[in-house]
Amino acid sequence: MPATAAASQQPAPRRMRYAPLEGLLRSLEIQERSAEMKEIIRLSGGTDYAPSEIAVERFAEVLHYLARTRFASLHPSEGLFRVGACLFEGYRKTLLGQIQLAALHLLGPDRLMRKAPEFVGRSSNFGTRTVEQLGPNHYRMDFRGVPLPGDYYNGILHAALRATGVSSPQSTWEQVGPEDMTFDVRW
């Protein structure tokens, strides 16, 4: 088989777009020339600047780094939860986030949950996300082929639900495979 044919059969590298990282940088107010920013650039695979697309494994390293350094007094899972919540709040401050999330408070929690797989999937080229309504104010969301921490996604989910007016979202999640997780969400 020619080398070009073999290369074309390789799966595309799994990448995150820059927007989630930009949300984190804005929310955590990470200074452009700081040592912290230099480490984030290094972890994300950049040299002078963060790349516009980041390998998913490198993005996971950035998430763990921020959980360890910004939320050092918390259990690692709580730190990742907080990083996810920060990402959501910071993403709302980006130009793209302002456009995409402008009417979130009007959307309501039910519509948010139905659209969550689409919202989350916009920033990556890997995995699948599905949602199923189990009852009033009760949903199950399945992520398959998504190698990022469930606690991070749980934090995003809680922040998004709060933005729709839910005061006390409740969720649990379970790792059901190496890159698969299921969320049970209620309010």
Solvent accessible surface area in square Angstrom, and as a share of the most:
residue,aa,sasa,rsa
1,M,161,0.72
2,P,93,0.58
3,A,85,0.66
4,T,113,0.66
5,A,36,0.28
6,A,42,0.32
7,A,65,0.50
8,S,90,0.58
9,Q,127,0.57
10,Q,126,0.56
11,P,116,0.73
12,A,74,0.57
13,P,86,0.54
14,R,75,0.27
15,R,79,0.29
16,M,5,0.02
17,R,109,0.40
18,Y,72,0.27
19,A,16,0.13
20,P,8,0.05
21,L,0,0.00
22,E,42,0.19
23,G,0,0.00
24,L,0,0.00
25,L,19,0.10
26,R,113,0.41
27,S,27,0.17
28,L,17,0.08
29,E,126,0.56
30,I,17,0.09
31,Q,118,0.53
32,E,116,0.52
33,R,170,0.62
34,S,32,0.21
35,A,84,0.65
36,E,37,0.17
37,M,18,0.08
38,K,130,0.55
39,E,47,0.21
40,I,0,0.00
41,I,13,0.07
42,R,144,0.52
43,L,16,0.08
44,S,2,0.01
45,G,40,0.38
46,G,16,0.16
47,T,129,0.75
48,D,104,0.54
49,Y,154,0.58
50,A,18,0.14
51,P,39,0.25
52,S,88,0.57
53,E,82,0.37
54,I,0,0.00
55,A,24,0.18
56,V,1,0.00
57,E,96,0.43
58,R,99,0.36
59,F,0,0.00
60,A,17,0.13
61,E,83,0.37
62,V,0,0.00
63,L,0,0.00
64,H,77,0.34
65,Y,29,0.11
66,L,0,0.00
67,A,7,0.06
68,R,152,0.55
69,T,67,0.39
70,R,89,0.32
71,F,34,0.14
72,A,80,0.62
73,S,112,0.72
74,L,56,0.28
75,H,127,0.57
76,P,94,0.59
77,S,40,0.26
78,E,63,0.28
79,G,1,0.01
80,L,12,0.06
81,F,35,0.15
82,R,98,0.36
83,V,0,0.00
84,G,0,0.00
85,A,20,0.15
86,C,27,0.16
87,L,14,0.07
88,F,10,0.04
89,E,74,0.33
90,G,0,0.00
91,Y,31,0.12
92,R,85,0.31
93,K,108,0.46
94,T,2,0.01
95,L,132,0.66
96,L,86,0.43
97,G,0,0.00
98,Q,93,0.41
99,I,119,0.61
100,Q,56,0.25
101,L,16,0.08
102,A,71,0.55
103,A,56,0.43
104,L,4,0.02
105,H,115,0.51
106,L,135,0.67
107,L,28,0.14
108,G,17,0.17
109,P,29,0.18
110,D,46,0.24
111,R,121,0.44
112,L,5,0.03
113,M,0,0.00
114,R,126,0.46
115,K,68,0.29
116,A,7,0.05
117,P,20,0.13
118,E,85,0.38
119,F,45,0.19
120,V,29,0.17
121,G,22,0.21
122,R,91,0.33
123,S,23,0.15
124,S,12,0.08
125,N,83,0.42
126,F,13,0.06
127,G,34,0.32
128,T,82,0.48
129,R,28,0.10
130,T,79,0.46
131,V,39,0.23
132,E,81,0.36
133,Q,89,0.40
134,L,77,0.38
135,G,20,0.19
136,P,124,0.78
137,N,59,0.30
138,H,29,0.13
139,Y,1,0.00
140,R,85,0.31
141,M,6,0.02
142,D,25,0.13
143,F,1,0.00
144,R,90,0.33
145,G,24,0.23
146,V,0,0.00
147,P,39,0.25
148,L,5,0.02
149,P,23,0.15
150,G,0,0.00
151,D,26,0.14
152,Y,3,0.01
153,Y,13,0.05
154,N,14,0.07
155,G,0,0.00
156,I,25,0.13
157,L,10,0.05
158,H,19,0.09
159,A,5,0.04
160,A,8,0.06
161,L,0,0.00
162,R,117,0.43
163,A,19,0.15
164,T,13,0.08
165,G,63,0.61
166,V,15,0.09
167,S,100,0.65
168,S,72,0.46
169,P,11,0.07
170,Q,109,0.48
171,S,22,0.14
172,T,93,0.54
173,W,73,0.26
174,E,110,0.49
175,Q,87,0.39
176,V,74,0.43
177,G,17,0.17
178,P,133,0.84
179,E,51,0.23
180,D,37,0.19
181,M,1,0.00
182,T,25,0.15
183,F,1,0.00
184,D,42,0.22
185,V,0,0.00
186,R,111,0.41
187,W,63,0.22
